[in-house]
């Protein structure tokens, strides 16, 4: 175990960029819906028409044109 910023710096930066790209577009937006797409996969829809699909499972999730890797998330526009 270590707390060395030099060792963890690149990983922290990567995680920050990933989270900021995912959550930045919905910052301050109200949640309008939360749906369980299948066990371990959820979709959260926000007031600005964006949706984040989170796959908590060890297997990729695919439905139609949407694919979310294992233990990953995807930001998308909600189709009206």
mmCIF file of the N, C-alpha and C atoms, coordinates in Angstrom:
data_MODEL
# 
_entry.id   MODEL 
# 
loop_
_atom_site.group_PDB 
_atom_site.id 
_atom_site.type_symbol 
_atom_site.label_atom_id 
_atom_site.label_alt_id 
_atom_site.label_comp_id 
_atom_site.label_asym_id 
_atom_site.label_entity_id 
_atom_site.label_seq_id 
_atom_site.pdbx_PDB_ins_code 
_atom_site.Cartn_x 
_atom_site.Cartn_y 
_atom_site.Cartn_z 
_atom_site.occupancy 
_atom_site.B_iso_or_equiv 
_atom_site.pdbx_formal_charge 
_atom_site.auth_seq_id 
_atom_site.auth_comp_id 
_atom_site.auth_asym_id 
_atom_site.auth_atom_id 
_atom_site.pdbx_PDB_model_num 
ATOM 1   N N  . UNK A 1 1  ? 0.830   -1.180 0.000   1.00 0.00 ? 1  UNK A N  1 
ATOM 2   C CA . UNK A 1 1  ? 0.000   0.000  0.000   1.00 0.00 ? 1  UNK A CA 1 
ATOM 3   C C  . UNK A 1 1  ? 0.877   1.247  0.000   1.00 0.00 ? 1  UNK A C  1 
ATOM 4   N N  . UNK A 1 2  ? 0.403   2.266  -0.676  1.00 0.00 ? 2  UNK A N  1 
ATOM 5   C CA . UNK A 1 2  ? 1.146   3.518  -0.697  1.00 0.00 ? 2  UNK A CA 1 
ATOM 6   C C  . UNK A 1 2  ? 0.185   4.684  -0.888  1.00 0.00 ? 2  UNK A C  1 
ATOM 7   N N  . UNK A 1 3  ? 0.613   5.829  -0.450  1.00 0.00 ? 3  UNK A N  1 
ATOM 8   C CA . UNK A 1 3  ? -0.172  7.040  -0.681  1.00 0.00 ? 3  UNK A CA 1 
ATOM 9   C C  . UNK A 1 3  ? 0.615   8.011  -1.559  1.00 0.00 ? 3  UNK A C  1 
ATOM 10  N N  . UNK A 1 4  ? 1.608   7.510  -2.225  1.00 0.00 ? 4  UNK A N  1 
ATOM 11  C CA . UNK A 1 4  ? 2.467   8.340  -3.066  1.00 0.00 ? 4  UNK A CA 1 
ATOM 12  C C  . UNK A 1 4  ? 1.688   8.921  -4.248  1.00 0.00 ? 4  UNK A C  1 
ATOM 13  N N  . UNK A 1 5  ? 1.611   10.248 -4.306  1.00 0.00 ? 5  UNK A N  1 
ATOM 14  C CA . UNK A 1 5  ? 0.924   10.914 -5.419  1.00 0.00 ? 5  UNK A CA 1 
ATOM 15  C C  . UNK A 1 5  ? 1.593   10.572 -6.739  1.00 0.00 ? 5  UNK A C  1 
ATOM 16  N N  . UNK A 1 6  ? 2.882   10.422 -6.732  1.00 0.00 ? 6  UNK A N  1 
ATOM 17  C CA . UNK A 1 6  ? 3.610   10.077 -7.959  1.00 0.00 ? 6  UNK A CA 1 
ATOM 18  C C  . UNK A 1 6  ? 3.133   8.729  -8.512  1.00 0.00 ? 6  UNK A C  1 
ATOM 19  N N  . UNK A 1 7  ? 2.911   7.771  -7.637  1.00 0.00 ? 7  UNK A N  1 
ATOM 20  C CA . UNK A 1 7  ? 2.474   6.447  -8.081  1.00 0.00 ? 7  UNK A CA 1 
ATOM 21  C C  . UNK A 1 7  ? 1.020   6.456  -8.542  1.00 0.00 ? 7  UNK A C  1 
ATOM 22  N N  . UNK A 1 8  ? 0.148   7.133  -7.811  1.00 0.00 ? 8  UNK A N  1 
ATOM 23  C CA . UNK A 1 8  ? -1.283  7.102  -8.098  1.00 0.00 ? 8  UNK A CA 1 
ATOM 24  C C  . UNK A 1 8  ? -1.758  8.232  -8.995  1.00 0.00 ? 8  UNK A C  1 
ATOM 25  N N  . UNK A 1 9  ? -0.942  9.250  -9.194  1.00 0.00 ? 9  UNK A N  1 
ATOM 26  C CA . UNK A 1 9  ? -1.334  10.419 -9.976  1.00 0.00 ? 9  UNK A CA 1 
ATOM 27  C C  . UNK A 1 9  ? -1.969  10.110 -11.312 1.00 0.00 ? 9  UNK A C  1 
ATOM 28  N N  . UNK A 1 10 ? -1.327  9.311  -12.178 1.00 0.00 ? 10 UNK A N  1 
ATOM 29  C CA . UNK A 1 10 ? -1.924  9.018  -13.482 1.00 0.00 ? 10 UNK A CA 1 
ATOM 30  C C  . UNK A 1 10 ? -3.273  8.306  -13.387 1.00 0.00 ? 10 UNK A C  1 
ATOM 31  N N  . UNK A 1 11 ? -3.431  7.414  -12.418 1.00 0.00 ? 11 UNK A N  1 
ATOM 32  C CA . UNK A 1 11 ? -4.697  6.697  -12.244 1.00 0.00 ? 11 UNK A CA 1 
ATOM 33  C C  . UNK A 1 11 ? -5.795  7.648  -11.770 1.00 0.00 ? 11 UNK A C  1 
ATOM 34  N N  . UNK A 1 12 ? -5.453  8.545  -10.857 1.00 0.00 ? 12 UNK A N  1 
ATOM 35  C CA . UNK A 1 12 ? -6.415  9.529  -10.367 1.00 0.00 ? 12 UNK A CA 1 
ATOM 36  C C  . UNK A 1 12 ? -6.837  10.450 -11.509 1.00 0.00 ? 12 UNK A C  1 
ATOM 37  N N  . UNK A 1 13 ? -5.903  10.897 -12.316 1.00 0.00 ? 13 UNK A N  1 
ATOM 38  C CA . UNK A 1 13 ? -6.220  11.756 -13.453 1.00 0.00 ? 13 UNK A CA 1 
ATOM 39  C C  . UNK A 1 13 ? -7.124  11.051 -14.458 1.00 0.00 ? 13 UNK A C  1 
ATOM 40  N N  . UNK A 1 14 ? -6.852  9.786  -14.733 1.00 0.00 ? 14 UNK A N  1 
ATOM 41  C CA . UNK A 1 14 ? -7.675  9.014  -15.663 1.00 0.00 ? 14 UNK A CA 1 
ATOM 42  C C  . UNK A 1 14 ? -9.090  8.877  -15.128 1.00 0.00 ? 14 UNK A C  1 
ATOM 43  N N  . UNK A 1 15 ? -9.202  8.548  -13.846 1.00 0.00 ? 15 UNK A N  1 
ATOM 44  C CA . UNK A 1 15 ? -10.526 8.393  -13.229 1.00 0.00 ? 15 UNK A CA 1 
ATOM 45  C C  . UNK A 1 15 ? -11.290 9.718  -13.240 1.00 0.00 ? 15 UNK A C  1 
ATOM 46  N N  . UNK A 1 16 ? -10.604 10.815 -12.960 1.00 0.00 ? 16 UNK A N  1 
ATOM 47  C CA . UNK A 1 16 ? -11.259 12.127 -12.969 1.00 0.00 ? 16 UNK A CA 1 
ATOM 48  C C  . UNK A 1 16 ? -11.773 12.463 -14.361 1.00 0.00 ? 16 UNK A C  1 
ATOM 49  N N  . UNK A 1 17 ? -10.968 12.257 -15.382 1.00 0.00 ? 17 UNK A N  1 
ATOM 50  C CA . UNK A 1 17 ? -11.403 12.557 -16.762 1.00 0.00 ? 17 UNK A CA 1 
ATOM 51  C C  . UNK A 1 17 ? -12.619 11.713 -17.143 1.00 0.00 ? 17 UNK A C  1 
ATOM 52  N N  . UNK A 1 18 ? -12.610 10.436 -16.786 1.00 0.00 ? 18 UNK A N  1 
ATOM 53  C CA . UNK A 1 18 ? -13.718 9.530  -17.112 1.00 0.00 ? 18 UNK A CA 1 
ATOM 54  C C  . UNK A 1 18 ? -14.997 9.994  -16.401 1.00 0.00 ? 18 UNK A C  1 
ATOM 55  N N  . UNK A 1 19 ? -14.890 10.266 -15.103 1.00 0.00 ? 19 UNK A N  1 
ATOM 56  C CA . UNK A 1 19 ? -16.066 10.694 -14.339 1.00 0.00 ? 19 UNK A CA 1 
ATOM 57  C C  . UNK A 1 19 ? -16.572 12.058 -14.789 1.00 0.00 ? 19 UNK A C  1 
ATOM 58  N N  . UNK A 1 20 ? -15.678 12.981 -15.083 1.00 0.00 ? 20 UNK A N  1 
ATOM 59  C CA . UNK A 1 20 ? -16.086 14.303 -15.513 1.00 0.00 ? 20 UNK A CA 1 
ATOM 60  C C  . UNK A 1 20 ? -16.805 14.245 -16.860 1.00 0.00 ? 20 UNK A C  1 
ATOM 61  N N  . UNK A 1 21 ? -16.327 13.416 -17.780 1.00 0.00 ? 21 UNK A N  1 
ATOM 62  C CA . UNK A 1 21 ? -16.991 13.268 -19.080 1.00 0.00 ? 21 UNK A CA 1 
ATOM 63  C C  . UNK A 1 21 ? -18.378 12.648 -18.912 1.00 0.00 ? 21 UNK A C  1 
ATOM 64  N N  . UNK A 1 22 ? -18.517 11.750 -17.957 1.00 0.00 ? 22 UNK A N  1 
ATOM 65  C CA . UNK A 1 22 ? -19.786 11.062 -17.724 1.00 0.00 ? 22 UNK A CA 1 
ATOM 66  C C  . UNK A 1 22 ? -20.776 11.934 -16.952 1.00 0.00 ? 22 UNK A C  1 
ATOM 67  N N  . UNK A 1 23 ? -20.327 12.557 -15.887 1.00 0.00 ? 23 UNK A N  1 
ATOM 68  C CA . UNK A 1 23 ? -21.226 13.284 -14.992 1.00 0.00 ? 23 UNK A CA 1 
ATOM 69  C C  . UNK A 1 23 ? -21.316 14.779 -15.279 1.00 0.00 ? 23 UNK A C  1 
ATOM 70  N N  . UNK A 1 24 ? -20.312 15.355 -15.892 1.00 0.00 ? 24 UNK A N  1 
ATOM 71  C CA . UNK A 1 24 ? -20.323 16.784 -16.185 1.00 0.00 ? 24 UNK A CA 1 
ATOM 72  C C  . UNK A 1 24 ? -21.563 17.240 -16.937 1.00 0.00 ? 24 UNK A C  1 
ATOM 73  N N  . UNK A 1 25 ? -21.979 16.527 -17.994 1.00 0.00 ? 25 UNK A N  1 
ATOM 74  C CA . UNK A 1 25 ? -23.150 16.953 -18.759 1.00 0.00 ? 25 UNK A CA 1 
ATOM 75  C C  . UNK A 1 25 ? -24.478 16.898 -17.997 1.00 0.00 ? 25 UNK A C  1 
ATOM 76  N N  . UNK A 1 26 ? -24.525 16.210 -16.859 1.00 0.00 ? 26 UNK A N  1 
ATOM 77  C CA . UNK A 1 26 ? -25.770 16.141 -16.100 1.00 0.00 ? 26 UNK A CA 1 
ATOM 78  C C  . UNK A 1 26 ? -25.672 16.869 -14.760 1.00 0.00 ? 26 UNK A C  1 
ATOM 79  N N  . UNK A 1 27 ? -24.577 17.571 -14.540 1.00 0.00 ? 27 UNK A N  1 
ATOM 80  C CA . UNK A 1 27 ? -24.386 18.315 -13.291 1.00 0.00 ? 27 UNK A CA 1 
ATOM 81  C C  . UNK A 1 27 ? -25.535 19.306 -13.096 1.00 0.00 ? 27 UNK A C  1 
ATOM 82  N N  . UNK A 1 28 ? -26.150 19.252 -11.928 1.00 0.00 ? 28 UNK A N  1 
ATOM 83  C CA . UNK A 1 28 ? -27.239 20.164 -11.597 1.00 0.00 ? 28 UNK A CA 1 
ATOM 84  C C  . UNK A 1 28 ? -28.590 19.794 -12.182 1.00 0.00 ? 28 UNK A C  1 
ATOM 85  N N  . UNK A 1 29 ? -28.657 18.733 -12.946 1.00 0.00 ? 29 UNK A N  1 
ATOM 86  C CA . UNK A 1 29 ? -29.914 18.309 -13.569 1.00 0.00 ? 29 UNK A CA 1 
ATOM 87  C C  . UNK A 1 29 ? -30.695 17.395 -12.621 1.00 0.00 ? 29 UNK A C  1 
ATOM 88  N N  . UNK A 1 30 ? -31.996 17.555 -12.613 1.00 0.00 ? 30 UNK A N  1 
ATOM 89  C CA . UNK A 1 30 ? -32.848 16.679 -11.805 1.00 0.00 ? 30 UNK A CA 1 
ATOM 90  C C  . UNK A 1 30 ? -32.957 15.311 -12.459 1.00 0.00 ? 30 UNK A C  1 
ATOM 91  N N  . UNK A 1 31 ? -33.016 14.289 -11.625 1.00 0.00 ? 31 UNK A N  1 
ATOM 92  C CA . UNK A 1 31 ? -33.269 12.932 -12.113 1.00 0.00 ? 31 UNK A CA 1 
ATOM 93  C C  . UNK A 1 31 ? -34.762 12.830 -12.406 1.00 0.00 ? 31 UNK A C  1 
ATOM 94  N N  . UNK A 1 32 ? -35.093 12.399 -13.622 1.00 0.00 ? 32 UNK A N  1 
ATOM 95  C CA . UNK A 1 32 ? -36.506 12.267 -13.981 1.00 0.00 ? 32 UNK A CA 1 
ATOM 96  C C  . UNK A 1 32 ? -36.963 10.815 -14.012 1.00 0.00 ? 32 UNK A C  1 
ATOM 97  N N  . UNK A 1 33 ? -36.014 9.876  -14.088 1.00 0.00 ? 33 UNK A N  1 
ATOM 98  C CA . UNK A 1 33 ? -36.387 8.460  -14.088 1.00 0.00 ? 33 UNK A CA 1 
ATOM 99  C C  . UNK A 1 33 ? -35.166 7.611  -13.759 1.00 0.00 ? 33 UNK A C  1 
ATOM 100 N N  . UNK A 1 34 ? -35.426 6.476  -13.155 1.00 0.00 ? 34 UNK A N  1 
ATOM 101 C CA . UNK A 1 34 ? -34.390 5.469  -12.922 1.00 0.00 ? 34 UNK A CA 1 
ATOM 102 C C  . UNK A 1 34 ? -35.017 4.122  -13.213 1.00 0.00 ? 34 UNK A C  1 
ATOM 103 N N  . UNK A 1 35 ? -34.395 3.396  -14.131 1.00 0.00 ? 35 UNK A N  1 
ATOM 104 C CA . UNK A 1 35 ? -34.954 2.132  -14.585 1.00 0.00 ? 35 UNK A CA 1 
ATOM 105 C C  . UNK A 1 35 ? -33.911 1.029  -14.450 1.00 0.00 ? 35 UNK A C  1 
ATOM 106 N N  . UNK A 1 36 ? -34.329 -0.135 -13.959 1.00 0.00 ? 36 UNK A N  1 
ATOM 107 C CA . UNK A 1 36 ? -33.463 -1.310 -13.953 1.00 0.00 ? 36 UNK A CA 1 
ATOM 108 C C  . UNK A 1 36 ? -33.692 -2.010 -15.288 1.00 0.00 ? 36 UNK A C  1 
ATOM 109 N N  . UNK A 1 37 ? -32.679 -2.019 -16.136 1.00 0.00 ? 37 UNK A N  1 
ATOM 110 C CA . UNK A 1 37 ? -32.798 -2.618 -17.467 1.00 0.00 ? 37 UNK A CA 1 
ATOM 111 C C  . UNK A 1 37 ? -32.691 -4.131 -17.417 1.00 0.00 ? 37 UNK A C  1 
ATOM 112 N N  . UNK A 1 38 ? -31.889 -4.607 -16.508 1.00 0.00 ? 38 UNK A N  1 
ATOM 113 C CA . UNK A 1 38 ? -31.766 -6.026 -16.178 1.00 0.00 ? 38 UNK A CA 1 
ATOM 114 C C  . UNK A 1 38 ? -31.006 -6.060 -14.862 1.00 0.00 ? 38 UNK A C  1 
ATOM 115 N N  . UNK A 1 39 ? -30.987 -7.176 -14.168 1.00 0.00 ? 39 UNK A N  1 
ATOM 116 C CA . UNK A 1 39 ? -30.265 -7.198 -12.895 1.00 0.00 ? 39 UNK A CA 1 
ATOM 117 C C  . UNK A 1 39 ? -28.822 -6.727 -13.086 1.00 0.00 ? 39 UNK A C  1 
ATOM 118 N N  . UNK A 1 40 ? -28.437 -5.696 -12.333 1.00 0.00 ? 40 UNK A N  1 
ATOM 119 C CA . UNK A 1 40 ? -27.080 -5.174 -12.401 1.00 0.00 ? 40 UNK A CA 1 
ATOM 120 C C  . UNK A 1 40 ? -26.855 -4.090 -13.432 1.00 0.00 ? 40 UNK A C  1 
ATOM 121 N N  . UNK A 1 41 ? -27.898 -3.681 -14.155 1.00 0.00 ? 41 UNK A N  1 
ATOM 122 C CA . UNK A 1 41 ? -27.773 -2.624 -15.166 1.00 0.00 ? 41 UNK A CA 1 
ATOM 123 C C  . UNK A 1 41 ? -28.903 -1.623 -14.955 1.00 0.00 ? 41 UNK A C  1 
ATOM 124 N N  . UNK A 1 42 ? -28.528 -0.345 -14.724 1.00 0.00 ? 42 UNK A N  1 
ATOM 125 C CA . UNK A 1 42 ? -29.534 0.684  -14.489 1.00 0.00 ? 42 UNK A CA 1 
ATOM 126 C C  . UNK A 1 42 ? -29.372 1.836  -15.479 1.00 0.00 ? 42 UNK A C  1 
ATOM 127 N N  . UNK A 1 43 ? -30.471 2.517  -15.728 1.00 0.00 ? 43 UNK A N  1 
ATOM 128 C CA . UNK A 1 43 ? -30.472 3.713  -16.570 1.00 0.00 ? 43 UNK A CA 1 
ATOM 129 C C  . UNK A 1 43 ? -31.073 4.843  -15.756 1.00 0.00 ? 43 UNK A C  1 
ATOM 130 N N  . UNK A 1 44 ? -30.336 5.938  -15.632 1.00 0.00 ? 44 UNK A N  1 
ATOM 131 C CA . UNK A 1 44 ? -30.822 7.122  -14.932 1.00 0.00 ? 44 UNK A CA 1 
ATOM 132 C C  . UNK A 1 44 ? -30.983 8.228  -15.959 1.00 0.00 ? 44 UNK A C  1 
ATOM 133 N N  . UNK A 1 45 ? -32.186 8.781  -16.044 1.00 0.00 ? 45 UNK A N  1 
ATOM 134 C CA . UNK A 1 45 ? -32.503 9.828  -17.014 1.00 0.00 ? 45 UNK A CA 1 
ATOM 135 C C  . UNK A 1 45 ? -32.590 11.159 -16.286 1.00 0.00 ? 45 UNK A C  1 
ATOM 136 N N  . UNK A 1 46 ? -32.059 12.198 -16.934 1.00 0.00 ? 46 UNK A N  1 
ATOM 137 C CA . UNK A 1 46 ? -31.986 13.535 -16.343 1.00 0.00 ? 46 UNK A CA 1 
ATOM 138 C C  . UNK A 1 46 ? -32.850 14.509 -17.122 1.00 0.00 ? 46 UNK A C  1 
ATOM 139 N N  . UNK A 1 47 ? -33.167 15.641 -16.483 1.00 0.00 ? 47 UNK A N  1 
ATOM 140 C CA . UNK A 1 47 ? -34.075 16.638 -17.049 1.00 0.00 ? 47 UNK A CA 1 
ATOM 141 C C  . UNK A 1 47 ? -33.595 17.214 -18.373 1.00 0.00 ? 47 UNK A C  1 
ATOM 142 N N  . UNK A 1 48 ? -32.310 17.215 -18.629 1.00 0.00 ? 48 UNK A N  1 
ATOM 143 C CA . UNK A 1 48 ? -31.792 17.776 -19.883 1.00 0.00 ? 48 UNK A CA 1 
ATOM 144 C C  . UNK A 1 48 ? -31.797 16.774 -21.039 1.00 0.00 ? 48 UNK A C  1 
ATOM 145 N N  . UNK A 1 49 ? -32.442 15.615 -20.846 1.00 0.00 ? 49 UNK A N  1 
ATOM 146 C CA . UNK A 1 49 ? -32.559 14.642 -21.923 1.00 0.00 ? 49 UNK A CA 1 
ATOM 147 C C  . UNK A 1 49 ? -31.379 13.705 -22.065 1.00 0.00 ? 49 UNK A C  1 
ATOM 148 N N  . UNK A 1 50 ? -30.498 13.721 -21.095 1.00 0.00 ? 50 UNK A N  1 
ATOM 149 C CA . UNK A 1 50 ? -29.359 12.795 -21.119 1.00 0.00 ? 50 UNK A CA 1 
ATOM 150 C C  . UNK A 1 50 ? -29.636 11.634 -20.174 1.00 0.00 ? 50 UNK A C  1 
ATOM 151 N N  . UNK A 1 51 ? -28.986 10.523 -20.464 1.00 0.00 ? 51 UNK A N  1 
ATOM 152 C CA . UNK A 1 51 ? -29.189 9.309  -19.682 1.00 0.00 ? 51 UNK A CA 1 
ATOM 153 C C  . UNK A 1 51 ? -27.838 8.648  -19.457 1.00 0.00 ? 51 UNK A C  1 
ATOM 154 N N  . UNK A 1 52 ? -27.643 8.139  -18.252 1.00 0.00 ? 52 UNK A N  1 
ATOM 155 C CA . UNK A 1 52 ? -26.438 7.377  -17.949 1.00 0.00 ? 52 UNK A CA 1 
ATOM 156 C C  . UNK A 1 52 ? -26.861 5.944  -17.669 1.00 0.00 ? 52 UNK A C  1 
ATOM 157 N N  . UNK A 1 53 ? -26.283 5.027  -18.418 1.00 0.00 ? 53 UNK A N  1 
ATOM 158 C CA . UNK A 1 53 ? -26.503 3.597  -18.197 1.00 0.00 ? 53 UNK A CA 1 
ATOM 159 C C  . UNK A 1 53 ? -25.268 3.060  -17.491 1.00 0.00 ? 53 UNK A C  1 
ATOM 160 N N  . UNK A 1 54 ? -25.474 2.410  -16.354 1.00 0.00 ? 54 UNK A N  1 
ATOM 161 C CA . UNK A 1 54 ? -24.380 1.845  -15.573 1.00 0.00 ? 54 UNK A CA 1 
ATOM 162 C C  . UNK A 1 54 ? -24.527 0.335  -15.555 1.00 0.00 ? 54 UNK A C  1 
ATOM 163 N N  . UNK A 1 55 ? -23.447 -0.335 -15.915 1.00 0.00 ? 55 UNK A N  1 
ATOM 164 C CA . UNK A 1 55 ? -23.409 -1.790 -15.910 1.00 0.00 ? 55 UNK A CA 1 
ATOM 165 C C  . UNK A 1 55 ? -22.518 -2.228 -14.751 1.00 0.00 ? 55 UNK A C  1 
ATOM 166 N N  . UNK A 1 56 ? -23.129 -2.728 -13.697 1.00 0.00 ? 56 UNK A N  1 
ATOM 167 C CA . UNK A 1 56 ? -22.391 -3.164 -12.513 1.00 0.00 ? 56 UNK A CA 1 
ATOM 168 C C  . UNK A 1 56 ? -21.909 -4.608 -12.638 1.00 0.00 ? 56 UNK A C  1 
ATOM 169 N N  . UNK A 1 57 ? -22.252 -5.291 -13.705 1.00 0.00 ? 57 UNK A N  1 
ATOM 170 C CA . UNK A 1 57 ? -21.957 -6.720 -13.835 1.00 0.00 ? 57 UNK A CA 1 
ATOM 171 C C  . UNK A 1 57 ? -20.580 -6.966 -14.462 1.00 0.00 ? 57 UNK A C  1 
ATOM 172 N N  . UNK A 1 58 ? -20.195 -8.237 -14.480 1.00 0.00 ? 58 UNK A N  1 
ATOM 173 C CA . UNK A 1 58 ? -18.927 -8.648 -15.073 1.00 0.00 ? 58 UNK A CA 1 
ATOM 174 C C  . UNK A 1 58 ? -19.059 -8.976 -16.554 1.00 0.00 ? 58 UNK A C  1 
ATOM 175 N N  . UNK A 1 59 ? -20.252 -8.799 -17.124 1.00 0.00 ? 59 UNK A N  1 
ATOM 176 C CA . UNK A 1 59 ? -20.493 -9.106 -18.528 1.00 0.00 ? 59 UNK A CA 1 
ATOM 177 C C  . UNK A 1 59 ? -20.959 -7.851 -19.264 1.00 0.00 ? 59 UNK A C  1 
ATOM 178 N N  . UNK A 1 60 ? -20.596 -7.699 -20.535 1.00 0.00 ? 60 UNK A N  1 
ATOM 179 C CA . UNK A 1 60 ? -21.098 -6.551 -21.303 1.00 0.00 ? 60 UNK A CA 1 
ATOM 180 C C  . UNK A 1 60 ? -22.620 -6.594 -21.395 1.00 0.00 ? 60 UNK A C  1 
ATOM 181 N N  . UNK A 1 61 ? -23.217 -5.415 -21.468 1.00 0.00 ? 61 UNK A N  1 
ATOM 182 C CA . UNK A 1 61 ? -24.659 -5.282 -21.646 1.00 0.00 ? 61 UNK A CA 1 
ATOM 183 C C  . UNK A 1 61 ? -24.898 -4.751 -23.052 1.00 0.00 ? 61 UNK A C  1 
ATOM 184 N N  . UNK A 1 62 ? -25.823 -5.365 -23.766 1.00 0.00 ? 62 UNK A N  1 
ATOM 185 C CA . UNK A 1 62 ? -26.170 -4.898 -25.113 1.00 0.00 ? 62 UNK A CA 1 
ATOM 186 C C  . UNK A 1 62 ? -27.674 -4.994 -25.293 1.00 0.00 ? 62 UNK A C  1 
ATOM 187 N N  . UNK A 1 63 ? -28.240 -3.908 -25.821 1.00 0.00 ? 63 UNK A N  1 
ATOM 188 C CA . UNK A 1 63 ? -29.667 -3.862 -26.153 1.00 0.00 ? 63 UNK A CA 1 
ATOM 189 C C  . UNK A 1 63 ? -29.812 -2.919 -27.334 1.00 0.00 ? 63 UNK A C  1 
ATOM 190 N N  . UNK A 1 64 ? -30.201 -3.460 -28.459 1.00 0.00 ? 64 UNK A N  1 
ATOM 191 C CA . UNK A 1 64 ? -30.314 -2.640 -29.658 1.00 0.00 ? 64 UNK A CA 1 
ATOM 192 C C  . UNK A 1 64 ? -28.957 -2.072 -30.028 1.00 0.00 ? 64 UNK A C  1 
ATOM 193 N N  . UNK A 1 65 ? -28.883 -0.767 -30.212 1.00 0.00 ? 65 UNK A N  1 
ATOM 194 C CA . UNK A 1 65 ? -27.631 -0.107 -30.588 1.00 0.00 ? 65 UNK A CA 1 
ATOM 195 C C  . UNK A 1 65 ? -26.794 0.290  -29.373 1.00 0.00 ? 65 UNK A C  1 
ATOM 196 N N  . UNK A 1 66 ? -27.258 -0.026 -28.169 1.00 0.00 ? 66 UNK A N  1 
ATOM 197 C CA . UNK A 1 66 ? -26.573 0.378  -26.941 1.00 0.00 ? 66 UNK A CA 1 
ATOM 198 C C  . UNK A 1 66 ? -25.727 -0.770 -26.413 1.00 0.00 ? 66 UNK A C  1 
ATOM 199 N N  . UNK A 1 67 ? -24.454 -0.491 -26.186 1.00 0.00 ? 67 UNK A N  1 
ATOM 200 C CA . UNK A 1 67 ? -23.563 -1.458 -25.563 1.00 0.00 ? 67 UNK A CA 1 
ATOM 201 C C  . UNK A 1 67 ? -22.808 -0.758 -24.443 1.00 0.00 ? 67 UNK A C  1 
ATOM 202 N N  . UNK A 1 68 ? -22.753 -1.404 -23.295 1.00 0.00 ? 68 UNK A N  1 
ATOM 203 C CA . UNK A 1 68 ? -21.999 -0.889 -22.154 1.00 0.00 ? 68 UNK A CA 1 
ATOM 204 C C  . UNK A 1 68 ? -21.115 -2.027 -21.673 1.00 0.00 ? 68 UNK A C  1 
ATOM 205 N N  . UNK A 1 69 ? -19.835 -1.773 -21.614 1.00 0.00 ? 69 UNK A N  1 
ATOM 206 C CA . UNK A 1 69 ? -18.906 -2.802 -21.181 1.00 0.00 ? 69 UNK A CA 1 
ATOM 207 C C  . UNK A 1 69 ? -19.135 -3.222 -19.742 1.00 0.00 ? 69 UNK A C  1 
ATOM 208 N N  . UNK A 1 70 ? -18.545 -4.343 -19.381 1.00 0.00 ? 70 UNK A N  1 
ATOM 209 C CA . UNK A 1 70 ? -18.621 -4.830 -18.004 1.00 0.00 ? 70 UNK A CA 1 
ATOM 210 C C  . UNK A 1 70 ? -18.032 -3.791 -17.065 1.00 0.00 ? 70 UNK A C  1 
ATOM 211 N N  . UNK A 1 71 ? -18.740 -3.523 -15.963 1.00 0.00 ? 71 UNK A N  1 
ATOM 212 C CA . UNK A 1 71 ? -18.292 -2.560 -14.946 1.00 0.00 ? 71 UNK A CA 1 
ATOM 213 C C  . UNK A 1 71 ? -17.925 -1.214 -15.568 1.00 0.00 ? 71 UNK A C  1 
ATOM 214 N N  . UNK A 1 72 ? -18.828 -0.737 -16.431 1.00 0.00 ? 72 UNK A N  1 
ATOM 215 C CA . UNK A 1 72 ? -18.603 0.520  -17.138 1.00 0.00 ? 72 UNK A CA 1 
ATOM 216 C C  . UNK A 1 72 ? -19.911 1.304  -17.174 1.00 0.00 ? 72 UNK A C  1 
ATOM 217 N N  . UNK A 1 73 ? -19.874 2.477  -17.752 1.00 0.00 ? 73 UNK A N  1 
ATOM 218 C CA . UNK A 1 73 ? -21.053 3.318  -17.867 1.00 0.00 ? 73 UNK A CA 1 
ATOM 219 C C  . UNK A 1 73 ? -21.013 4.060  -19.198 1.00 0.00 ? 73 UNK A C  1 
ATOM 220 N N  . UNK A 1 74 ? -22.180 4.518  -19.631 1.00 0.00 ? 74 UNK A N  1 
ATOM 221 C CA . UNK A 1 74 ? -22.291 5.223  -20.904 1.00 0.00 ? 74 UNK A CA 1 
ATOM 222 C C  . UNK A 1 74 ? -23.283 6.372  -20.767 1.00 0.00 ? 74 UNK A C  1 
ATOM 223 N N  . UNK A 1 75 ? -22.898 7.529  -21.296 1.00 0.00 ? 75 UNK A N  1 
ATOM 224 C CA . UNK A 1 75 ? -23.757 8.691  -21.358 1.00 0.00 ? 75 UNK A CA 1 
ATOM 225 C C  . UNK A 1 75 ? -24.361 8.755  -22.749 1.00 0.00 ? 75 UNK A C  1 
ATOM 226 N N  . UNK A 1 76 ? -25.676 8.995  -22.820 1.00 0.00 ? 76 UNK A N  1 
ATOM 227 C CA . UNK A 1 76 ? -26.314 9.090  -24.127 1.00 0.00 ? 76 UNK A CA 1 
ATOM 228 C C  . UNK A 1 76 ? -27.482 10.057 -24.073 1.00 0.00 ? 76 UNK A C  1 
ATOM 229 N N  . UNK A 1 77 ? -27.912 10.497 -25.250 1.00 0.00 ? 77 UNK A N  1 
ATOM 230 C CA . UNK A 1 77 ? -29.101 11.314 -25.366 1.00 0.00 ? 77 UNK A CA 1 
ATOM 231 C C  . UNK A 1 77 ? -30.305 10.379 -25.368 1.00 0.00 ? 77 UNK A C  1 
ATOM 232 N N  . UNK A 1 78 ? -31.377 10.796 -24.714 1.00 0.00 ? 78 UNK A N  1 
ATOM 233 C CA . UNK A 1 78 ? -32.608 10.004 -24.684 1.00 0.00 ? 78 UNK A CA 1 
ATOM 234 C C  . UNK A 1 78 ? -33.389 10.298 -25.962 1.00 0.00 ? 78 UNK A C  1 
ATOM 235 N N  . UNK A 1 79 ? -33.826 9.262  -26.608 1.00 0.00 ? 79 UNK A N  1 
ATOM 236 C CA . UNK A 1 79 ? -34.637 9.421  -27.809 1.00 0.00 ? 79 UNK A CA 1 
ATOM 237 C C  . UNK A 1 79 ? -36.054 9.805  -27.394 1.00 0.00 ? 79 UNK A C  1 
ATOM 238 N N  . UNK A 1 80 ? -36.590 10.898 -27.951 1.00 0.00 ? 80 UNK A N  1 
ATOM 239 C CA . UNK A 1 80 ? -37.965 11.319 -27.579 1.00 0.00 ? 80 UNK A CA 1 
ATOM 240 C C  . UNK A 1 80 ? -39.016 10.327 -28.014 1.00 0.00 ? 80 UNK A C  1 
# 
